[in-house]
Amino acid sequence: MAHRITEDCAACGSCMAECPTGAISEGDIYKIDPNVCIDCGACADACPMGAIVAE
């Protein structure tokens, strides 16, 4: 199960710094590659907007 970034994303980059596998890519709304995500939850814990949810 991978995490997903919702439209509440502020593109602040907090999640990218915490991802141990580099599964997050930049954009207007960041995206998580479900094939790379190991479901550790570090990104969700780091998100100040609460924009990262488990799928």
Steps between C-alpha positions, in 0.01 A plus 500: 500500500646835398424849623340769284531878506168684486415835343565661841873480418679836532809371311722596794742209460485377859399151387778465241769550764356216710440237230769228529433360151465820296143409403376861502524728198449876484216682329215738577380212714772251585452137400603168656603214270309199640757263347779658707312588821567256785208631711722613786285807574794738547358736238159515667661575836702784343212663309390823674180509293386145576483446125645149492267206554533122484339339197 
